[in-house]
């Protein structure tokens, strides 16, 4: 997948779940904070 395809894929999923770009940014920020603080879970 190239960058454009990934963007379209994320947009489709976001719209299916009725999320705004701000919602996604907020969720992504929470995940990044967990990773930065060493609390991320990797399987």
C-alpha positions as CSV (number, residue, x, y, z in Angstrom):
1,X,0.0,0.0,0.0
2,X,1.3,3.4,-0.8
3,X,0.6,6.6,1.2
4,X,-2.4,7.6,-0.8
5,X,-4.1,4.2,-0.5
6,X,-3.4,4.2,3.3
7,X,-5.0,7.6,3.6
8,X,-8.1,6.5,1.7
9,X,-8.3,3.3,3.8
10,X,-8.1,5.2,7.1
11,X,-10.7,7.8,5.8
12,X,-13.1,4.9,4.9
13,X,-12.8,3.3,8.3
14,X,-13.1,6.6,10.1
15,X,-16.3,7.5,8.2
16,X,-17.8,4.0,8.9
17,X,-17.3,4.6,12.6
18,X,-18.6,8.2,12.4
19,X,-15.3,9.6,13.7
20,X,-13.8,13.0,12.9
21,X,-10.2,13.6,12.1
22,X,-9.9,15.2,15.5
23,X,-11.3,12.0,17.1
24,X,-8.6,10.0,15.4
25,X,-5.9,12.4,16.3
26,X,-7.0,12.3,20.0
27,X,-6.9,8.4,20.0
28,X,-3.6,8.3,18.2
29,X,-2.2,10.8,20.7
30,X,-3.3,8.5,23.6
31,X,-1.6,5.5,22.0
32,X,1.6,7.5,21.4
33,X,1.7,8.7,25.0
34,X,1.4,5.0,26.2
35,X,4.3,4.0,23.9
36,X,6.5,7.0,25.0
37,X,5.8,6.2,28.6
38,X,6.8,2.5,28.1
39,X,3.3,1.2,28.7
40,X,2.6,0.0,25.2
41,X,1.8,-3.6,24.7
42,X,3.4,-5.5,21.8
43,X,2.2,-8.9,20.9
